[in-house]
Amino acid sequence: MTPESIAQIRAITLDLDDTLWPIAPAILRAEAALHAWLGERAPKTAKAFDLAALRAKRDEVARTRPEIAHDFTQVRHESLRLALLESGDDPSLSREAFEVFFAARHELELYPEVEHAIQRLAARYPLMALSNGNADIARTMLGPWFKGSISAREFGVAKPDPRIFHEACRRLGLQPHEVLHVGDDLELDVIGARNAGLHTFWLRREGGEAAVDARAAELATVSCLNTLAQRLGL
Protein backbone atom coordinates (compact mmCIF):
# COMPACT_ATOMS: atom_id res chain seq x y z
CA MET A 1 0.00 0.00 0.00
CA THR A 2 1.39 3.38 -0.99
CA PRO A 3 1.75 6.41 1.31
CA GLU A 4 -0.88 8.13 -0.85
CA SER A 5 -3.33 5.30 -0.20
CA ILE A 6 -2.63 5.34 3.53
CA ALA A 7 -3.25 9.09 3.59
CA GLN A 8 -6.77 8.49 2.25
CA ILE A 9 -7.78 6.20 5.12
CA ARG A 10 -10.15 7.72 7.64
CA ALA A 11 -11.59 4.59 9.29
CA ILE A 12 -10.94 0.84 9.60
CA THR A 13 -13.32 -2.09 9.42
CA LEU A 14 -12.12 -5.32 11.01
CA ASP A 15 -13.14 -8.93 10.67
CA LEU A 16 -13.47 -10.72 14.03
CA ASP A 17 -13.09 -14.51 14.02
CA ASP A 18 -9.53 -15.61 13.21
CA THR A 19 -8.55 -11.94 12.93
CA LEU A 20 -8.84 -10.75 16.54
CA TRP A 21 -9.08 -14.19 18.16
CA PRO A 22 -8.85 -17.84 17.06
CA ILE A 23 -12.37 -19.10 16.54
CA ALA A 24 -11.86 -22.88 16.72
CA PRO A 25 -11.05 -23.10 20.46
CA ALA A 26 -13.88 -20.69 21.29
CA ILE A 27 -16.42 -22.81 19.42
CA LEU A 28 -15.10 -26.01 20.99
CA ARG A 29 -15.50 -24.53 24.48
CA ALA A 30 -18.99 -23.29 23.64
CA GLU A 31 -20.07 -26.65 22.23
CA ALA A 32 -18.74 -28.43 25.32
CA ALA A 33 -20.65 -26.04 27.60
CA LEU A 34 -23.79 -26.55 25.53
CA HIS A 35 -23.55 -30.34 25.66
CA ALA A 36 -22.98 -30.30 29.41
CA TRP A 37 -26.11 -28.15 29.80
CA LEU A 38 -28.10 -30.51 27.59
CA GLY A 39 -26.94 -33.39 29.78
CA GLU A 40 -28.65 -31.71 32.75
CA ARG A 41 -31.73 -30.16 31.10
CA ALA A 42 -32.34 -32.34 28.03
CA PRO A 43 -30.68 -35.69 28.70
CA LYS A 44 -32.35 -37.51 25.81
CA THR A 45 -30.89 -34.98 23.39
CA ALA A 46 -27.47 -35.17 24.99
CA LYS A 47 -27.55 -38.96 24.63
CA ALA A 48 -28.75 -38.91 21.02
CA PHE A 49 -26.49 -36.09 19.84
CA ASP A 50 -22.82 -35.97 20.70
CA LEU A 51 -20.77 -32.92 19.61
CA ALA A 52 -20.20 -34.31 16.12
CA ALA A 53 -23.91 -35.03 15.67
CA LEU A 54 -24.86 -31.53 16.82
CA ARG A 55 -22.43 -30.07 14.28
CA ALA A 56 -23.89 -32.29 11.58
CA LYS A 57 -27.40 -31.09 12.45
CA ARG A 58 -26.20 -27.47 12.27
CA ASP A 59 -24.62 -28.11 8.87
CA GLU A 60 -27.79 -29.82 7.66
CA VAL A 61 -29.87 -26.77 8.57
CA ALA A 62 -27.43 -24.42 6.83
CA ARG A 63 -27.55 -26.61 3.72
CA THR A 64 -31.31 -27.12 3.57
CA ARG A 65 -32.35 -23.64 4.71
CA PRO A 66 -30.42 -21.30 2.37
CA GLU A 67 -32.63 -18.37 3.35
CA ILE A 68 -31.07 -18.39 6.85
CA ALA A 69 -27.62 -19.80 6.04
CA HIS A 70 -26.01 -16.37 6.45
CA ASP A 71 -27.40 -16.10 10.00
CA PHE A 72 -25.30 -18.34 12.24
CA THR A 73 -27.50 -17.57 15.25
CA GLN A 74 -30.71 -18.65 13.52
CA VAL A 75 -29.03 -21.74 12.08
CA ARG A 76 -27.82 -22.75 15.54
CA HIS A 77 -31.26 -22.05 17.08
CA GLU A 78 -33.03 -24.15 14.48
CA SER A 79 -30.57 -27.03 14.68
CA LEU A 80 -30.97 -27.16 18.46
CA ARG A 81 -34.76 -27.03 18.15
CA LEU A 82 -34.73 -29.95 15.72
CA ALA A 83 -32.31 -31.97 17.86
CA LEU A 84 -34.51 -31.48 20.93
CA LEU A 85 -37.66 -32.31 18.99
CA GLU A 86 -36.22 -35.44 17.38
CA SER A 87 -34.95 -36.68 20.75
CA GLY A 88 -38.24 -36.24 22.56
CA ASP A 89 -37.16 -33.29 24.71
CA ASP A 90 -38.94 -29.93 24.88
CA PRO A 91 -38.02 -27.96 21.72
CA SER A 92 -38.72 -24.68 23.51
CA LEU A 93 -35.46 -25.27 25.41
CA SER A 94 -33.59 -24.32 22.24
CA ARG A 95 -33.42 -20.64 23.12
CA GLU A 96 -32.02 -21.23 26.59
CA ALA A 97 -29.62 -23.78 25.15
CA PHE A 98 -28.42 -21.27 22.59
CA GLU A 99 -27.80 -18.63 25.27
CA VAL A 100 -25.56 -21.11 27.09
CA PHE A 101 -23.64 -21.66 23.85
CA PHE A 102 -23.51 -17.97 23.00
CA ALA A 103 -22.20 -16.90 26.40
CA ALA A 104 -19.43 -19.48 26.24
CA ARG A 105 -18.68 -18.50 22.63
CA HIS A 106 -17.64 -15.06 23.96
CA GLU A 107 -15.12 -16.48 26.42
CA LEU A 108 -12.38 -15.50 24.00
CA GLU A 109 -8.62 -15.62 24.07
CA LEU A 110 -7.34 -12.74 21.96
CA TYR A 111 -4.26 -13.08 19.82
CA PRO A 112 -1.36 -11.75 21.95
CA GLU A 113 -0.95 -8.35 20.31
CA VAL A 114 -4.59 -7.54 19.70
CA GLU A 115 -5.60 -5.56 22.80
CA HIS A 116 -2.66 -3.17 22.59
CA ALA A 117 -2.84 -2.86 18.81
CA ILE A 118 -6.58 -2.11 18.85
CA GLN A 119 -5.96 0.71 21.30
CA ARG A 120 -3.26 2.11 19.00
CA LEU A 121 -5.53 1.91 15.97
CA ALA A 122 -8.56 3.36 17.79
CA ALA A 123 -6.54 6.38 18.91
CA ARG A 124 -6.28 7.43 15.24
CA TYR A 125 -9.18 5.79 13.40
CA PRO A 126 -12.84 4.96 14.08
CA LEU A 127 -13.09 1.16 14.16
CA MET A 128 -16.06 -0.91 13.02
CA ALA A 129 -16.47 -4.67 13.32
CA LEU A 130 -17.56 -6.33 10.07
CA SER A 131 -18.22 -10.06 10.37
CA ASN A 132 -20.07 -12.94 8.79
CA GLY A 133 -20.11 -14.61 12.21
CA ASN A 134 -22.37 -13.94 15.17
CA ALA A 135 -19.80 -12.68 17.67
CA ASP A 136 -20.88 -9.45 19.35
CA ILE A 137 -17.91 -7.14 19.75
CA ALA A 138 -19.80 -5.28 22.51
CA ARG A 139 -19.72 -8.47 24.62
CA THR A 140 -15.92 -8.59 24.48
CA MET A 141 -13.23 -6.61 26.24
CA LEU A 142 -12.56 -4.83 22.94
CA GLY A 143 -16.05 -3.34 22.75
CA PRO A 144 -15.16 0.12 24.10
CA TRP A 145 -12.68 0.68 21.27
CA PHE A 146 -15.22 0.13 18.49
CA LYS A 147 -17.65 2.72 17.14
CA GLY A 148 -20.06 0.05 15.93
CA SER A 149 -20.51 -3.28 14.20
CA ILE A 150 -22.30 -4.85 11.27
CA SER A 151 -22.90 -8.55 10.80
CA ALA A 152 -24.32 -10.73 8.06
CA ARG A 153 -27.05 -11.78 10.48
CA GLU A 154 -28.17 -8.21 11.07
CA PHE A 155 -27.76 -6.90 7.52
CA GLY A 156 -29.07 -9.93 5.63
CA VAL A 157 -26.13 -10.50 3.28
CA ALA A 158 -22.63 -11.75 3.95
CA LYS A 159 -19.13 -10.93 2.79
CA PRO A 160 -17.92 -10.87 0.03
CA ASP A 161 -21.13 -9.17 -1.17
CA PRO A 162 -20.17 -5.51 -1.76
CA ARG A 163 -23.39 -4.31 -0.13
CA ILE A 164 -22.23 -5.19 3.38
CA PHE A 165 -18.97 -3.29 2.88
CA HIS A 166 -20.86 -0.30 1.48
CA GLU A 167 -23.23 -0.37 4.45
CA ALA A 168 -20.26 -0.21 6.81
CA CYS A 169 -18.95 2.79 4.89
CA ARG A 170 -22.38 4.44 5.03
CA ARG A 171 -22.56 4.02 8.80
CA LEU A 172 -19.10 5.52 9.11
CA GLY A 173 -20.17 8.45 6.94
CA LEU A 174 -17.33 7.77 4.49
CA GLN A 175 -16.74 6.73 0.90
CA PRO A 176 -15.26 3.26 0.22
CA HIS A 177 -11.87 4.70 -0.79
CA GLU A 178 -11.65 6.31 2.67
CA VAL A 179 -12.02 2.99 4.52
CA LEU A 180 -9.51 0.20 5.14
CA HIS A 181 -10.74 -3.35 5.70
CA VAL A 182 -8.56 -5.90 7.48
CA GLY A 183 -9.30 -9.62 7.70
CA ASP A 184 -7.84 -13.10 7.44
CA ASP A 185 -9.93 -14.55 4.61
CA LEU A 186 -8.62 -13.95 1.09
CA GLU A 187 -11.96 -14.26 -0.70
CA LEU A 188 -14.41 -12.96 1.90
CA ASP A 189 -12.34 -10.13 3.35
CA VAL A 190 -9.68 -9.07 0.91
CA ILE A 191 -11.08 -9.72 -2.55
CA GLY A 192 -14.57 -8.79 -1.36
CA ALA A 193 -13.47 -5.47 0.12
CA ARG A 194 -11.29 -4.60 -2.87
CA ASN A 195 -14.18 -5.30 -5.24
CA ALA A 196 -16.29 -2.93 -3.12
CA GLY A 197 -13.71 -0.16 -3.49
CA LEU A 198 -12.11 -0.30 -0.02
CA HIS A 199 -8.42 -0.42 0.77
CA THR A 200 -7.32 -3.74 2.26
CA PHE A 201 -4.67 -5.44 4.31
CA TRP A 202 -4.70 -9.23 4.30
CA LEU A 203 -3.91 -10.49 7.82
CA ARG A 204 -1.85 -13.63 7.31
CA ARG A 205 -0.84 -14.96 10.70
CA GLU A 206 1.73 -17.73 10.94
CA GLY A 207 0.03 -20.95 9.97
CA GLY A 208 -2.89 -19.09 8.39
CA GLU A 209 -4.32 -19.20 4.92
CA ALA A 210 -1.73 -19.70 2.19
CA ALA A 211 -1.61 -17.69 -1.01
CA VAL A 212 -3.84 -19.56 -3.43
CA ASP A 213 -3.42 -17.75 -6.74
CA ALA A 214 -1.65 -14.96 -8.57
CA ARG A 215 -3.92 -12.30 -7.05
CA ALA A 216 -2.18 -12.70 -3.70
CA ALA A 217 1.11 -11.38 -5.07
CA GLU A 218 -0.30 -7.86 -5.41
CA LEU A 219 -2.01 -7.71 -2.03
CA ALA A 220 -0.81 -5.72 0.97
CA THR A 221 -0.30 -8.17 3.82
CA VAL A 222 0.50 -7.99 7.53
CA SER A 223 1.36 -10.75 9.98
CA CYS A 224 -0.37 -9.19 13.02
CA LEU A 225 -2.16 -6.03 14.09
CA ASN A 226 0.99 -4.46 15.52
CA THR A 227 2.51 -4.72 12.06
CA LEU A 228 -0.64 -3.11 10.69
CA ALA A 229 -0.30 -0.18 13.10
CA GLN A 230 3.33 0.24 12.08
CA ARG A 231 2.42 0.17 8.37
CA LEU A 232 -0.11 2.93 9.07
CA GLY A 233 2.54 5.03 10.80
CA LEU A 234 1.18 4.66 14.33
C-alpha positions as CSV (number, residue, x, y, z in Angstrom):
1,M,0.0,0.0,0.0
2,T,1.4,3.4,-1.0
3,P,1.8,6.4,1.3
4,E,-0.9,8.1,-0.8
5,S,-3.3,5.3,-0.2
6,I,-2.6,5.3,3.5
7,A,-3.2,9.1,3.6
8,Q,-6.8,8.5,2.2
9,I,-7.8,6.2,5.1
10,R,-10.1,7.7,7.6
11,A,-11.6,4.6,9.3
12,I,-10.9,0.8,9.6
13,T,-13.3,-2.1,9.4
14,L,-12.1,-5.3,11.0
15,D,-13.1,-8.9,10.7
16,L,-13.5,-10.7,14.0
17,D,-13.1,-14.5,14.0
18,D,-9.5,-15.6,13.2
19,T,-8.6,-11.9,12.9
20,L,-8.8,-10.8,16.5
21,W,-9.1,-14.2,18.2
22,P,-8.8,-17.8,17.1
23,I,-12.4,-19.1,16.5
24,A,-11.9,-22.9,16.7
25,P,-11.0,-23.1,20.5
26,A,-13.9,-20.7,21.3
27,I,-16.4,-22.8,19.4
28,L,-15.1,-26.0,21.0
29,R,-15.5,-24.5,24.5
30,A,-19.0,-23.3,23.6
31,E,-20.1,-26.7,22.2
32,A,-18.7,-28.4,25.3
33,A,-20.6,-26.0,27.6
34,L,-23.8,-26.5,25.5
35,H,-23.5,-30.3,25.7
36,A,-23.0,-30.3,29.4
37,W,-26.1,-28.1,29.8
38,L,-28.1,-30.5,27.6
39,G,-26.9,-33.4,29.8
40,E,-28.7,-31.7,32.7
41,R,-31.7,-30.2,31.1
42,A,-32.3,-32.3,28.0
43,P,-30.7,-35.7,28.7
44,K,-32.3,-37.5,25.8
45,T,-30.9,-35.0,23.4
46,A,-27.5,-35.2,25.0
47,K,-27.5,-39.0,24.6
48,A,-28.8,-38.9,21.0
49,F,-26.5,-36.1,19.8
50,D,-22.8,-36.0,20.7
51,L,-20.8,-32.9,19.6
52,A,-20.2,-34.3,16.1
53,A,-23.9,-35.0,15.7
54,L,-24.9,-31.5,16.8
55,R,-22.4,-30.1,14.3
56,A,-23.9,-32.3,11.6
57,K,-27.4,-31.1,12.4
58,R,-26.2,-27.5,12.3
59,D,-24.6,-28.1,8.9
60,E,-27.8,-29.8,7.7
61,V,-29.9,-26.8,8.6
62,A,-27.4,-24.4,6.8
63,R,-27.6,-26.6,3.7
64,T,-31.3,-27.1,3.6
65,R,-32.4,-23.6,4.7
66,P,-30.4,-21.3,2.4
67,E,-32.6,-18.4,3.3
68,I,-31.1,-18.4,6.8
69,A,-27.6,-19.8,6.0
70,H,-26.0,-16.4,6.4
71,D,-27.4,-16.1,10.0
72,F,-25.3,-18.3,12.2
73,T,-27.5,-17.6,15.2
74,Q,-30.7,-18.6,13.5
75,V,-29.0,-21.7,12.1
76,R,-27.8,-22.8,15.5
77,H,-31.3,-22.1,17.1
78,E,-33.0,-24.1,14.5
79,S,-30.6,-27.0,14.7
80,L,-31.0,-27.2,18.5
81,R,-34.8,-27.0,18.2
82,L,-34.7,-29.9,15.7
83,A,-32.3,-32.0,17.9
84,L,-34.5,-31.5,20.9
85,L,-37.7,-32.3,19.0
86,E,-36.2,-35.4,17.4
87,S,-34.9,-36.7,20.8
88,G,-38.2,-36.2,22.6
89,D,-37.2,-33.3,24.7
90,D,-38.9,-29.9,24.9
91,P,-38.0,-28.0,21.7
92,S,-38.7,-24.7,23.5
93,L,-35.5,-25.3,25.4
94,S,-33.6,-24.3,22.2
95,R,-33.4,-20.6,23.1
96,E,-32.0,-21.2,26.6
97,A,-29.6,-23.8,25.1
98,F,-28.4,-21.3,22.6
99,E,-27.8,-18.6,25.3
100,V,-25.6,-21.1,27.1
101,F,-23.6,-21.7,23.9
102,F,-23.5,-18.0,23.0
103,A,-22.2,-16.9,26.4
104,A,-19.4,-19.5,26.2
105,R,-18.7,-18.5,22.6
106,H,-17.6,-15.1,24.0
107,E,-15.1,-16.5,26.4
108,L,-12.4,-15.5,24.0
109,E,-8.6,-15.6,24.1
110,L,-7.3,-12.7,22.0
111,Y,-4.3,-13.1,19.8
112,P,-1.4,-11.7,21.9
113,E,-0.9,-8.3,20.3
114,V,-4.6,-7.5,19.7
115,E,-5.6,-5.6,22.8
116,H,-2.7,-3.2,22.6
117,A,-2.8,-2.9,18.8
118,I,-6.6,-2.1,18.8
119,Q,-6.0,0.7,21.3
120,R,-3.3,2.1,19.0
121,L,-5.5,1.9,16.0
122,A,-8.6,3.4,17.8
123,A,-6.5,6.4,18.9
124,R,-6.3,7.4,15.2
125,Y,-9.2,5.8,13.4
126,P,-12.8,5.0,14.1
127,L,-13.1,1.2,14.2
128,M,-16.1,-0.9,13.0
129,A,-16.5,-4.7,13.3
130,L,-17.6,-6.3,10.1
131,S,-18.2,-10.1,10.4
132,N,-20.1,-12.9,8.8
133,G,-20.1,-14.6,12.2
134,N,-22.4,-13.9,15.2
135,A,-19.8,-12.7,17.7
136,D,-20.9,-9.4,19.3
137,I,-17.9,-7.1,19.8
138,A,-19.8,-5.3,22.5
139,R,-19.7,-8.5,24.6
140,T,-15.9,-8.6,24.5
141,M,-13.2,-6.6,26.2
142,L,-12.6,-4.8,22.9
143,G,-16.0,-3.3,22.7
144,P,-15.2,0.1,24.1
145,W,-12.7,0.7,21.3
146,F,-15.2,0.1,18.5
147,K,-17.7,2.7,17.1
148,G,-20.1,0.0,15.9
149,S,-20.5,-3.3,14.2
150,I,-22.3,-4.8,11.3
151,S,-22.9,-8.5,10.8
152,A,-24.3,-10.7,8.1
153,R,-27.1,-11.8,10.5
154,E,-28.2,-8.2,11.1
155,F,-27.8,-6.9,7.5
156,G,-29.1,-9.9,5.6
157,V,-26.1,-10.5,3.3
158,A,-22.6,-11.7,4.0
159,K,-19.1,-10.9,2.8
160,P,-17.9,-10.9,0.0
161,D,-21.1,-9.2,-1.2
162,P,-20.2,-5.5,-1.8
163,R,-23.4,-4.3,-0.1
164,I,-22.2,-5.2,3.4
165,F,-19.0,-3.3,2.9
166,H,-20.9,-0.3,1.5
167,E,-23.2,-0.4,4.4
168,A,-20.3,-0.2,6.8
169,C,-19.0,2.8,4.9
170,R,-22.4,4.4,5.0
171,R,-22.6,4.0,8.8
172,L,-19.1,5.5,9.1
173,G,-20.2,8.5,6.9
174,L,-17.3,7.8,4.5
175,Q,-16.7,6.7,0.9
176,P,-15.3,3.3,0.2
177,H,-11.9,4.7,-0.8
178,E,-11.7,6.3,2.7
179,V,-12.0,3.0,4.5
180,L,-9.5,0.2,5.1
181,H,-10.7,-3.3,5.7
182,V,-8.6,-5.9,7.5
183,G,-9.3,-9.6,7.7
184,D,-7.8,-13.1,7.4
185,D,-9.9,-14.6,4.6
186,L,-8.6,-14.0,1.1
187,E,-12.0,-14.3,-0.7
188,L,-14.4,-13.0,1.9
189,D,-12.3,-10.1,3.4
190,V,-9.7,-9.1,0.9
191,I,-11.1,-9.7,-2.6
192,G,-14.6,-8.8,-1.4
193,A,-13.5,-5.5,0.1
194,R,-11.3,-4.6,-2.9
195,N,-14.2,-5.3,-5.2
196,A,-16.3,-2.9,-3.1
197,G,-13.7,-0.2,-3.5
198,L,-12.1,-0.3,0.0
199,H,-8.4,-0.4,0.8
200,T,-7.3,-3.7,2.3
201,F,-4.7,-5.4,4.3
202,W,-4.7,-9.2,4.3
203,L,-3.9,-10.5,7.8
204,R,-1.8,-13.6,7.3
205,R,-0.8,-15.0,10.7
206,E,1.7,-17.7,10.9
207,G,0.0,-21.0,10.0
208,G,-2.9,-19.1,8.4
209,E,-4.3,-19.2,4.9
210,A,-1.7,-19.7,2.2
211,A,-1.6,-17.7,-1.0
212,V,-3.8,-19.6,-3.4
213,D,-3.4,-17.8,-6.7
214,A,-1.6,-15.0,-8.6
215,R,-3.9,-12.3,-7.1
216,A,-2.2,-12.7,-3.7
217,A,1.1,-11.4,-5.1
218,E,-0.3,-7.9,-5.4
219,L,-2.0,-7.7,-2.0
220,A,-0.8,-5.7,1.0
221,T,-0.3,-8.2,3.8
222,V,0.5,-8.0,7.5
223,S,1.4,-10.7,10.0
224,C,-0.4,-9.2,13.0
225,L,-2.2,-6.0,14.1
226,N,1.0,-4.5,15.5
227,T,2.5,-4.7,12.1
228,L,-0.6,-3.1,10.7
229,A,-0.3,-0.2,13.1
230,Q,3.3,0.2,12.1
231,R,2.4,0.2,8.4
232,L,-0.1,2.9,9.1
233,G,2.5,5.0,10.8
234,L,1.2,4.7,14.3
